[in-house]
């Protein structure tokens, strides 16, 4: 690997980490709340995801 092209795999790792944290946060906020978190409010920047009635 050439020294100048080292930023490409690092950029892929950084973008993947940010995407995983974002998707994981959305999933966590839309899941059942763990004990002690039942009354917490959803942050405004987290989208509401509706669950299907058939599942």
C-alpha distance matrix in Angstrom:
0.0 3.8 6.5 8.5 7.0 7.4 10.9 10.8 10.7 13.0 15.2 15.5 16.6 19.0 20.5 21.0 22.7 24.9 25.9 26.7 28.8 30.6 31.5 32.5 34.7 36.4 37.1 38.4 40.8 42.0 42.7 45.8 46.0 45.8 49.0 49.8 47.9 50.3 51.9 48.7 48.1 45.1 43.1 43.7 40.0 39.7 40.9 43.7 42.8 45.9 46.2 47.7 51.3 50.7 48.2
3.8 0.0 3.8 5.5 5.5 7.0 10.3 11.0 12.0 13.7 15.5 16.7 18.0 19.8 21.3 22.4 24.0 25.9 27.1 28.3 30.2 31.7 32.9 34.1 36.1 37.7 38.7 40.0 42.1 43.6 44.5 47.6 47.7 47.6 50.8 51.4 49.3 51.8 53.1 49.8 49.1 46.1 43.8 44.2 40.5 40.6 41.8 44.8 44.1 47.4 48.0 49.7 53.3 52.9 50.5
6.5 3.8 0.0 3.8 5.6 5.7 8.8 10.7 11.9 12.4 14.5 16.4 17.3 18.5 20.5 22.0 23.0 24.7 26.4 27.7 29.1 30.7 32.3 33.4 35.0 36.9 38.1 39.2 41.1 42.8 43.8 46.8 46.7 46.5 49.5 49.8 47.8 50.5 51.6 48.3 47.6 44.7 42.3 42.8 39.2 39.5 41.0 44.1 43.8 47.2 47.9 49.8 53.4 53.3 50.8
8.5 5.5 3.8 0.0 3.8 5.7 7.2 9.1 11.4 11.9 13.0 15.2 16.8 17.5 19.0 21.0 22.3 23.5 25.1 26.9 28.2 29.5 31.2 32.6 34.0 35.7 37.1 38.4 40.1 41.7 43.0 46.2 46.1 46.2 49.3 49.5 47.2 49.8 50.7 47.3 46.3 43.3 40.8 40.9 37.3 37.8 39.2 42.4 42.2 45.7 46.6 48.6 52.3 52.3 50.0
7.0 5.5 5.6 3.8 0.0 3.8 5.5 5.9 8.2 9.6 10.6 12.1 14.0 15.3 16.5 18.1 19.8 21.2 22.4 24.1 25.8 27.0 28.4 29.9 31.6 33.1 34.3 35.8 37.6 39.0 40.3 43.5 43.6 43.8 47.0 47.5 45.1 47.6 48.7 45.3 44.3 41.2 38.9 39.0 35.3 35.5 36.7 39.8 39.4 42.7 43.5 45.4 49.0 48.9 46.6
7.4 7.0 5.7 5.7 3.8 0.0 3.8 5.5 6.3 6.8 9.0 10.7 11.6 12.9 14.8 16.2 17.4 19.1 20.7 22.0 23.5 25.1 26.6 27.7 29.4 31.2 32.4 33.5 35.5 37.1 38.1 41.2 41.1 41.1 44.2 44.6 42.5 45.1 46.2 42.9 42.2 39.2 36.9 37.4 33.8 33.9 35.4 38.4 38.1 41.4 42.2 44.2 47.7 47.7 45.2
10.9 10.3 8.8 7.2 5.5 3.8 0.0 3.8 5.8 5.1 5.9 8.6 9.9 10.3 12.0 14.0 15.2 16.3 18.1 19.8 21.0 22.3 24.1 25.4 26.8 28.5 30.0 31.2 32.9 34.6 35.9 39.0 38.9 39.1 42.2 42.4 40.1 42.6 43.6 40.2 39.2 36.2 33.8 34.1 30.5 30.8 32.3 35.5 35.3 38.8 39.8 41.9 45.5 45.8 43.4
10.8 11.0 10.7 9.1 5.9 5.5 3.8 0.0 3.9 5.4 5.2 6.3 8.8 10.0 10.6 12.3 14.3 15.5 16.5 18.3 20.2 21.2 22.5 24.1 25.9 27.2 28.5 30.1 31.8 33.2 34.4 37.7 38.0 38.3 41.7 42.2 39.7 42.0 43.1 39.8 38.7 35.5 33.3 33.5 29.8 29.8 30.9 33.9 33.4 36.8 37.6 39.5 43.2 43.2 40.9
10.7 12.0 11.9 11.4 8.2 6.3 5.8 3.9 0.0 3.8 5.4 5.0 6.2 8.7 9.9 10.5 12.3 14.3 15.3 16.3 18.4 20.0 21.0 22.2 24.2 25.8 26.7 28.1 30.3 31.6 32.5 35.7 35.9 36.0 39.3 40.0 37.8 40.1 41.5 38.3 37.6 34.5 32.5 33.1 29.5 29.1 30.3 33.1 32.4 35.6 36.2 38.1 41.6 41.5 39.0
13.0 13.7 12.4 11.9 9.6 6.8 5.1 5.4 3.8 0.0 3.8 5.4 5.1 6.2 8.6 9.8 10.6 12.4 14.2 15.3 16.6 18.4 20.0 21.0 22.6 24.5 25.7 26.7 28.7 30.4 31.4 34.5 34.3 34.3 37.5 37.9 35.7 38.2 39.4 36.1 35.5 32.6 30.4 31.1 27.6 27.4 29.0 32.0 31.7 35.1 35.9 38.1 41.6 41.8 39.2
15.2 15.5 14.5 13.0 10.6 9.0 5.9 5.2 5.4 3.8 0.0 3.8 5.4 5.1 6.1 8.4 9.8 10.6 12.2 14.1 15.4 16.5 18.2 19.7 21.1 22.7 24.2 25.5 27.1 28.7 30.1 33.3 33.3 33.8 37.1 37.3 34.8 37.2 38.1 34.8 33.7 30.6 28.3 28.7 25.0 25.1 26.5 29.6 29.4 32.9 33.9 36.1 39.7 40.1 37.7
15.5 16.7 16.4 15.2 12.1 10.7 8.6 6.3 5.0 5.4 3.8 0.0 3.8 5.5 5.3 6.0 8.5 10.0 10.5 12.1 14.3 15.3 16.3 17.9 19.9 21.2 22.2 23.9 25.8 27.0 28.2 31.5 31.8 32.3 35.8 36.4 33.9 36.0 37.3 34.1 33.2 29.9 28.0 28.4 24.7 24.3 25.3 28.2 27.5 30.8 31.5 33.5 37.1 37.2 34.8
16.6 18.0 17.3 16.8 14.0 11.6 9.9 8.8 6.2 5.1 5.4 3.8 0.0 3.8 5.6 5.1 6.1 8.6 9.9 10.4 12.2 14.2 15.3 16.2 18.1 20.0 20.9 22.0 24.2 25.7 26.6 29.6 29.7 29.8 33.1 33.8 31.5 33.9 35.3 32.2 31.6 28.6 26.8 27.7 24.2 23.6 25.0 27.7 27.1 30.5 31.0 33.2 36.7 36.8 34.1
19.0 19.8 18.5 17.5 15.3 12.9 10.3 10.0 8.7 6.2 5.1 5.5 3.8 0.0 3.8 5.4 5.1 6.2 8.6 9.9 10.7 12.3 14.3 15.3 16.5 18.5 20.0 20.9 22.6 24.5 25.7 28.8 28.5 28.8 32.1 32.3 29.9 32.3 33.4 30.1 29.3 26.3 24.2 25.0 21.5 21.3 23.1 26.1 26.0 29.5 30.5 33.0 36.4 37.0 34.4
20.5 21.3 20.5 19.0 16.5 14.8 12.0 10.6 9.9 8.6 6.1 5.3 5.6 3.8 0.0 3.8 5.5 5.2 6.1 8.6 10.0 10.6 12.2 14.0 15.4 16.7 18.3 19.8 21.3 22.7 24.3 27.6 27.7 28.5 31.9 32.3 29.5 31.6 32.6 29.3 28.2 24.9 22.9 23.2 19.6 19.3 20.6 23.6 23.4 26.9 28.0 30.3 33.9 34.5 32.1
21.0 22.4 22.0 21.0 18.1 16.2 14.0 12.3 10.5 9.8 8.4 6.0 5.1 5.4 3.8 0.0 3.8 5.5 5.1 6.1 8.6 9.9 10.5 11.9 14.1 15.4 16.3 17.9 19.9 21.1 22.2 25.5 25.9 26.4 30.0 30.7 28.2 30.2 31.6 28.5 27.7 24.5 22.9 23.7 20.2 19.1 20.2 22.8 22.1 25.4 26.0 28.2 31.8 32.0 29.5
22.7 24.0 23.0 22.3 19.8 17.4 15.2 14.3 12.3 10.6 9.8 8.5 6.1 5.1 5.5 3.8 0.0 3.8 5.4 5.1 6.2 8.6 10.0 10.4 12.1 14.3 15.3 16.1 18.2 20.0 20.9 23.9 23.8 24.0 27.4 27.9 25.5 27.9 29.2 26.1 25.6 22.7 21.1 22.3 19.0 18.0 19.8 22.4 22.0 25.4 26.1 28.6 32.0 32.5 29.8
24.9 25.9 24.7 23.5 21.2 19.1 16.3 15.5 14.3 12.4 10.6 10.0 8.6 6.2 5.2 5.5 3.8 0.0 3.8 5.5 5.2 6.1 8.6 9.8 10.6 12.4 14.3 15.2 16.6 18.5 20.0 23.1 22.9 23.6 27.0 27.2 24.4 26.6 27.6 24.3 23.3 20.2 18.2 19.1 15.7 15.1 17.0 20.0 20.1 23.7 24.9 27.6 31.0 31.9 29.5
25.9 27.1 26.4 25.1 22.4 20.7 18.1 16.5 15.3 14.2 12.2 10.5 9.9 8.6 6.1 5.1 5.4 3.8 0.0 3.8 5.5 5.1 6.1 8.3 9.8 10.7 12.2 14.0 15.5 16.7 18.2 21.7 22.1 23.1 26.7 27.3 24.4 26.1 27.3 24.2 23.0 19.7 18.1 18.8 15.2 14.1 15.2 17.9 17.5 21.0 22.0 24.5 28.0 28.7 26.4
26.7 28.3 27.7 26.9 24.1 22.0 19.8 18.3 16.3 15.3 14.1 12.1 10.4 9.9 8.6 6.1 5.1 5.5 3.8 0.0 3.8 5.5 5.3 5.8 8.4 10.0 10.5 11.9 14.1 15.4 16.2 19.4 19.8 20.5 24.1 25.0 22.3 24.2 25.8 23.0 22.4 19.3 18.3 19.6 16.5 14.6 15.9 18.1 17.3 20.5 21.0 23.6 26.9 27.4 24.7
28.8 30.2 29.1 28.2 25.8 23.5 21.0 20.2 18.4 16.6 15.4 14.3 12.2 10.7 10.0 8.6 6.2 5.2 5.5 3.8 0.0 3.8 5.6 5.1 6.0 8.6 9.9 10.3 12.1 14.2 15.2 18.1 17.9 18.5 21.9 22.3 19.6 21.8 23.1 20.1 19.5 16.6 15.4 17.1 14.2 12.6 14.7 17.0 17.0 20.4 21.2 24.2 27.4 28.4 25.7
30.6 31.7 30.7 29.5 27.0 25.1 22.3 21.2 20.0 18.4 16.5 15.3 14.2 12.3 10.6 9.9 8.6 6.1 5.1 5.5 3.8 0.0 3.8 5.5 5.2 6.3 8.7 9.9 10.8 12.5 14.4 17.6 17.7 19.0 22.5 22.8 19.7 21.3 22.3 19.1 18.0 14.7 13.2 14.2 11.0 9.5 11.3 14.0 14.2 17.9 19.2 22.2 25.5 26.8 24.5
31.5 32.9 32.3 31.2 28.4 26.6 24.1 22.5 21.0 20.0 18.2 16.3 15.3 14.3 12.2 10.5 10.0 8.6 6.1 5.3 5.6 3.8 0.0 3.8 5.5 5.2 6.2 8.6 10.1 10.7 12.3 15.8 16.6 18.1 21.9 22.7 19.6 20.9 22.3 19.6 18.5 15.1 14.5 15.5 12.6 10.1 10.9 12.8 12.0 15.4 16.3 19.1 22.4 23.4 21.0
32.5 34.1 33.4 32.6 29.9 27.7 25.4 24.1 22.2 21.0 19.7 17.9 16.2 15.3 14.0 11.9 10.4 9.8 8.3 5.8 5.1 5.5 3.8 0.0 3.8 5.5 5.1 6.0 8.6 9.9 10.5 13.6 14.1 15.0 18.7 19.7 17.0 18.5 20.3 17.8 17.4 14.5 14.4 16.3 13.9 11.1 12.6 13.9 13.1 16.2 16.6 19.6 22.6 23.5 20.7
34.7 36.1 35.0 34.0 31.6 29.4 26.8 25.9 24.2 22.6 21.1 19.9 18.1 16.5 15.4 14.1 12.1 10.6 9.8 8.4 6.0 5.2 5.5 3.8 0.0 3.8 5.4 5.1 6.1 8.5 9.9 12.8 12.5 13.9 17.4 17.7 14.6 16.3 17.6 14.6 14.0 11.1 10.7 12.9 10.8 8.2 10.5 12.1 12.4 15.7 16.7 20.1 22.9 24.5 22.0
36.4 37.7 36.9 35.7 33.1 31.2 28.5 27.2 25.8 24.5 22.7 21.2 20.0 18.5 16.7 15.4 14.3 12.4 10.7 10.0 8.6 6.3 5.2 5.5 3.8 0.0 3.8 5.5 5.3 6.2 8.7 12.1 12.6 14.8 18.4 18.9 15.5 16.3 17.4 14.8 13.5 10.1 10.1 11.4 9.4 6.1 7.2 8.6 8.7 12.2 13.5 16.9 19.9 21.6 19.5
37.1 38.7 38.1 37.1 34.3 32.4 30.0 28.5 26.7 25.7 24.2 22.2 20.9 20.0 18.3 16.3 15.3 14.3 12.2 10.5 9.9 8.7 6.2 5.1 5.4 3.8 0.0 3.8 5.6 5.2 6.1 9.7 11.1 13.0 16.8 18.0 15.0 15.6 17.5 15.4 14.9 11.8 12.9 14.6 13.0 9.4 9.8 9.9 8.7 11.5 11.7 14.9 17.8 19.1 16.6
38.4 40.0 39.2 38.4 35.8 33.5 31.2 30.1 28.1 26.7 25.5 23.9 22.0 20.9 19.8 17.9 16.1 15.2 14.0 11.9 10.3 9.9 8.6 6.0 5.1 5.5 3.8 0.0 3.8 5.4 5.2 7.9 8.1 9.7 13.4 14.4 11.5 12.6 14.7 12.7 12.8 10.5 11.8 14.4 13.5 10.1 11.5 11.4 11.1 13.6 13.7 17.2 19.5 21.0 18.3
40.8 42.1 41.1 40.1 37.6 35.5 32.9 31.8 30.3 28.7 27.1 25.8 24.2 22.6 21.3 19.9 18.2 16.6 15.5 14.1 12.1 10.8 10.1 8.6 6.1 5.3 5.6 3.8 0.0 3.8 5.6 7.9 7.6 10.3 13.6 13.9 10.4 11.0 12.3 9.9 9.4 6.8 8.5 11.1 10.8 7.4 9.1 8.8 9.6 12.1 13.2 16.9 19.1 21.2 19.0
42.0 43.6 42.8 41.7 39.0 37.1 34.6 33.2 31.6 30.4 28.7 27.0 25.7 24.5 22.7 21.1 20.0 18.5 16.7 15.4 14.2 12.5 10.7 9.9 8.5 6.2 5.2 5.4 3.8 0.0 3.8 6.8 8.3 11.5 14.8 15.7 12.4 11.9 13.5 12.0 11.1 8.5 10.8 12.4 12.3 8.5 8.4 6.9 6.5 8.6 9.3 13.1 15.3 17.5 15.5
42.7 44.5 43.8 43.0 40.3 38.1 35.9 34.4 32.5 31.4 30.1 28.2 26.6 25.7 24.3 22.2 20.9 20.0 18.2 16.2 15.2 14.4 12.3 10.5 9.9 8.7 6.1 5.2 5.6 3.8 0.0 3.8 6.2 8.8 12.3 14.0 11.3 10.8 13.3 12.5 12.8 11.0 13.6 15.8 15.7 12.0 12.2 10.4 9.4 10.5 9.9 13.3 15.0 16.8 14.2
45.8 47.6 46.8 46.2 43.5 41.2 39.0 37.7 35.7 34.5 33.3 31.5 29.6 28.8 27.6 25.5 23.9 23.1 21.7 19.4 18.1 17.6 15.8 13.6 12.8 12.1 9.7 7.9 7.9 6.8 3.8 0.0 3.8 6.4 9.3 11.4 9.2 8.1 11.2 11.3 12.5 11.8 15.0 17.6 18.1 14.7 15.1 12.9 12.3 12.6 11.6 14.8 15.6 17.5 15.0
46.0 47.7 46.7 46.1 43.6 41.1 38.9 38.0 35.9 34.3 33.3 31.8 29.7 28.5 27.7 25.9 23.8 22.9 22.1 19.8 17.9 17.7 16.6 14.1 12.5 12.6 11.1 8.1 7.6 8.3 6.2 3.8 0.0 3.8 6.6 7.9 5.5 5.2 8.5 8.4 10.5 10.5 13.6 16.7 17.6 14.6 15.8 14.2 14.4 15.3 15.0 18.3 19.1 21.2 18.8
45.8 47.6 46.5 46.2 43.8 41.1 39.1 38.3 36.0 34.3 33.8 32.3 29.8 28.8 28.5 26.4 24.0 23.6 23.1 20.5 18.5 19.0 18.1 15.0 13.9 14.8 13.0 9.7 10.3 11.5 8.8 6.4 3.8 0.0 3.8 6.2 5.6 6.8 10.3 10.4 13.2 13.5 16.2 19.6 20.3 17.4 19.0 17.7 17.8 18.7 18.0 21.1 21.9 23.6 20.8
49.0 50.8 49.5 49.3 47.0 44.2 42.2 41.7 39.3 37.5 37.1 35.8 33.1 32.1 31.9 30.0 27.4 27.0 26.7 24.1 21.9 22.5 21.9 18.7 17.4 18.4 16.8 13.4 13.6 14.8 12.3 9.3 6.6 3.8 0.0 3.8 5.6 6.5 9.8 10.9 14.3 15.6 18.4 21.8 23.0 20.4 22.1 20.7 21.0 21.6 20.9 23.9 24.2 26.0 23.3
49.8 51.4 49.8 49.5 47.5 44.6 42.4 42.2 40.0 37.9 37.3 36.4 33.8 32.3 32.3 30.7 27.9 27.2 27.3 25.0 22.3 22.8 22.7 19.7 17.7 18.9 18.0 14.4 13.9 15.7 14.0 11.4 7.9 6.2 3.8 0.0 3.8 5.8 7.7 8.7 12.4 14.4 16.9 20.4 21.9 19.9 22.0 20.8 21.8 22.8 22.6 25.9 26.2 28.4 26.0
47.9 49.3 47.8 47.2 45.1 42.5 40.1 39.7 37.8 35.7 34.8 33.9 31.5 29.9 29.5 28.2 25.5 24.4 24.4 22.3 19.6 19.7 19.6 17.0 14.6 15.5 15.0 11.5 10.4 12.4 11.3 9.2 5.5 5.6 5.6 3.8 0.0 3.8 5.7 5.5 9.0 10.6 13.2 16.7 18.2 16.1 18.2 17.2 18.4 19.6 19.9 23.3 24.0 26.4 24.1
50.3 51.8 50.5 49.8 47.6 45.1 42.6 42.0 40.1 38.2 37.2 36.0 33.9 32.3 31.6 30.2 27.9 26.6 26.1 24.2 21.8 21.3 20.9 18.5 16.3 16.3 15.6 12.6 11.0 11.9 10.8 8.1 5.2 6.8 6.5 5.8 3.8 0.0 3.8 5.8 8.7 10.6 13.9 17.0 18.9 16.6 18.0 16.2 17.3 17.8 18.0 21.2 21.5 24.1 22.2
51.9 53.1 51.6 50.7 48.7 46.2 43.6 43.1 41.5 39.4 38.1 37.3 35.3 33.4 32.6 31.6 29.2 27.6 27.3 25.8 23.1 22.3 22.3 20.3 17.6 17.4 17.5 14.7 12.3 13.5 13.3 11.2 8.5 10.3 9.8 7.7 5.7 3.8 0.0 3.8 6.6 9.6 12.7 15.5 18.0 16.3 17.9 16.3 18.2 18.8 19.7 23.0 23.3 26.3 24.7
48.7 49.8 48.3 47.3 45.3 42.9 40.2 39.8 38.3 36.1 34.8 34.1 32.2 30.1 29.3 28.5 26.1 24.3 24.2 23.0 20.1 19.1 19.6 17.8 14.6 14.8 15.4 12.7 9.9 12.0 12.5 11.3 8.4 10.4 10.9 8.7 5.5 5.8 3.8 0.0 3.8 6.7 9.2 12.4 14.7 13.3 15.5 14.6 16.8 18.2 19.5 23.1 24.0 26.9 25.2
48.1 49.1 47.6 46.3 44.3 42.2 39.2 38.7 37.6 35.5 33.7 33.2 31.6 29.3 28.2 27.7 25.6 23.3 23.0 22.4 19.5 18.0 18.5 17.4 14.0 13.5 14.9 12.8 9.4 11.1 12.8 12.5 10.5 13.2 14.3 12.4 9.0 8.7 6.6 3.8 0.0 3.8 6.3 8.9 11.7 10.7 12.7 12.0 14.9 16.5 18.4 22.0 23.2 26.4 25.0
45.1 46.1 44.7 43.3 41.2 39.2 36.2 35.5 34.5 32.6 30.6 29.9 28.6 26.3 24.9 24.5 22.7 20.2 19.7 19.3 16.6 14.7 15.1 14.5 11.1 10.1 11.8 10.5 6.8 8.5 11.0 11.8 10.5 13.5 15.6 14.4 10.6 10.6 9.6 6.7 3.8 0.0 3.8 6.4 8.5 7.0 9.0 8.8 11.7 13.9 16.1 19.8 21.6 24.5 23.1
43.1 43.8 42.3 40.8 38.9 36.9 33.8 33.3 32.5 30.4 28.3 28.0 26.8 24.2 22.9 22.9 21.1 18.2 18.1 18.3 15.4 13.2 14.5 14.4 10.7 10.1 12.9 11.8 8.5 10.8 13.6 15.0 13.6 16.2 18.4 16.9 13.2 13.9 12.7 9.2 6.3 3.8 0.0 3.8 5.6 5.7 8.7 10.1 13.3 16.0 18.6 22.3 24.4 27.3 25.8
43.7 44.2 42.8 40.9 39.0 37.4 34.1 33.5 33.1 31.1 28.7 28.4 27.7 25.0 23.2 23.7 22.3 19.1 18.8 19.6 17.1 14.2 15.5 16.3 12.9 11.4 14.6 14.4 11.1 12.4 15.8 17.6 16.7 19.6 21.8 20.4 16.7 17.0 15.5 12.4 8.9 6.4 3.8 0.0 3.8 5.6 7.6 9.4 13.0 15.8 18.9 22.3 24.6 27.6 26.6
40.0 40.5 39.2 37.3 35.3 33.8 30.5 29.8 29.5 27.6 25.0 24.7 24.2 21.5 19.6 20.2 19.0 15.7 15.2 16.5 14.2 11.0 12.6 13.9 10.8 9.4 13.0 13.5 10.8 12.3 15.7 18.1 17.6 20.3 23.0 21.9 18.2 18.9 18.0 14.7 11.7 8.5 5.6 3.8 0.0 3.9 6.3 9.5 12.5 15.8 18.8 22.2 24.9 27.5 26.3
39.7 40.6 39.5 37.8 35.5 33.9 30.8 29.8 29.1 27.4 25.1 24.3 23.6 21.3 19.3 19.1 18.0 15.1 14.1 14.6 12.6 9.5 10.1 11.1 8.2 6.1 9.4 10.1 7.4 8.5 12.0 14.7 14.6 17.4 20.4 19.9 16.1 16.6 16.3 13.3 10.7 7.0 5.7 5.6 3.9 0.0 3.8 6.6 9.2 12.6 15.3 18.8 21.5 24.0 22.6
40.9 41.8 41.0 39.2 36.7 35.4 32.3 30.9 30.3 29.0 26.5 25.3 25.0 23.1 20.6 20.2 19.8 17.0 15.2 15.9 14.7 11.3 10.9 12.6 10.5 7.2 9.8 11.5 9.1 8.4 12.2 15.1 15.8 19.0 22.1 22.0 18.2 18.0 17.9 15.5 12.7 9.0 8.7 7.6 6.3 3.8 0.0 3.8 6.3 9.7 12.8 16.0 18.9 21.4 20.4
43.7 44.8 44.1 42.4 39.8 38.4 35.5 33.9 33.1 32.0 29.6 28.2 27.7 26.1 23.6 22.8 22.4 20.0 17.9 18.1 17.0 14.0 12.8 13.9 12.1 8.6 9.9 11.4 8.8 6.9 10.4 12.9 14.2 17.7 20.7 20.8 17.2 16.2 16.3 14.6 12.0 8.8 10.1 9.4 9.5 6.6 3.8 0.0 3.8 6.5 9.7 13.0 15.5 18.3 17.6
42.8 44.1 43.8 42.2 39.4 38.1 35.3 33.4 32.4 31.7 29.4 27.5 27.1 26.0 23.4 22.1 22.0 20.1 17.5 17.3 17.0 14.2 12.0 13.1 12.4 8.7 8.7 11.1 9.6 6.5 9.4 12.3 14.4 17.8 21.0 21.8 18.4 17.3 18.2 16.8 14.9 11.7 13.3 13.0 12.5 9.2 6.3 3.8 0.0 3.8 6.5 9.7 12.7 15.1 14.2
45.9 47.4 47.2 45.7 42.7 41.4 38.8 36.8 35.6 35.1 32.9 30.8 30.5 29.5 26.9 25.4 25.4 23.7 21.0 20.5 20.4 17.9 15.4 16.2 15.7 12.2 11.5 13.6 12.1 8.6 10.5 12.6 15.3 18.7 21.6 22.8 19.6 17.8 18.8 18.2 16.5 13.9 16.0 15.8 15.8 12.6 9.7 6.5 3.8 0.0 3.8 6.6 9.2 12.0 11.7
46.2 48.0 47.9 46.6 43.5 42.2 39.8 37.6 36.2 35.9 33.9 31.5 31.0 30.5 28.0 26.0 26.1 24.9 22.0 21.0 21.2 19.2 16.3 16.6 16.7 13.5 11.7 13.7 13.2 9.3 9.9 11.6 15.0 18.0 20.9 22.6 19.9 18.0 19.7 19.5 18.4 16.1 18.6 18.9 18.8 15.3 12.8 9.7 6.5 3.8 0.0 3.8 6.4 8.7 8.0
47.7 49.7 49.8 48.6 45.4 44.2 41.9 39.5 38.1 38.1 36.1 33.5 33.2 33.0 30.3 28.2 28.6 27.6 24.5 23.6 24.2 22.2 19.1 19.6 20.1 16.9 14.9 17.2 16.9 13.1 13.3 14.8 18.3 21.1 23.9 25.9 23.3 21.2 23.0 23.1 22.0 19.8 22.3 22.3 22.2 18.8 16.0 13.0 9.7 6.6 3.8 0.0 3.8 5.5 6.0
51.3 53.3 53.4 52.3 49.0 47.7 45.5 43.2 41.6 41.6 39.7 37.1 36.7 36.4 33.9 31.8 32.0 31.0 28.0 26.9 27.4 25.5 22.4 22.6 22.9 19.9 17.8 19.5 19.1 15.3 15.0 15.6 19.1 21.9 24.2 26.2 24.0 21.5 23.3 24.0 23.2 21.6 24.4 24.6 24.9 21.5 18.9 15.5 12.7 9.2 6.4 3.8 0.0 3.8 5.7
50.7 52.9 53.3 52.3 48.9 47.7 45.8 43.2 41.5 41.8 40.1 37.2 36.8 37.0 34.5 32.0 32.5 31.9 28.7 27.4 28.4 26.8 23.4 23.5 24.5 21.6 19.1 21.0 21.2 17.5 16.8 17.5 21.2 23.6 26.0 28.4 26.4 24.1 26.3 26.9 26.4 24.5 27.3 27.6 27.5 24.0 21.4 18.3 15.1 12.0 8.7 5.5 3.8 0.0 3.8
48.2 50.5 50.8 50.0 46.6 45.2 43.4 40.9 39.0 39.2 37.7 34.8 34.1 34.4 32.1 29.5 29.8 29.5 26.4 24.7 25.7 24.5 21.0 20.7 22.0 19.5 16.6 18.3 19.0 15.5 14.2 15.0 18.8 20.8 23.3 26.0 24.1 22.2 24.7 25.2 25.0 23.1 25.8 26.6 26.3 22.6 20.4 17.6 14.2 11.7 8.0 6.0 5.7 3.8 0.0
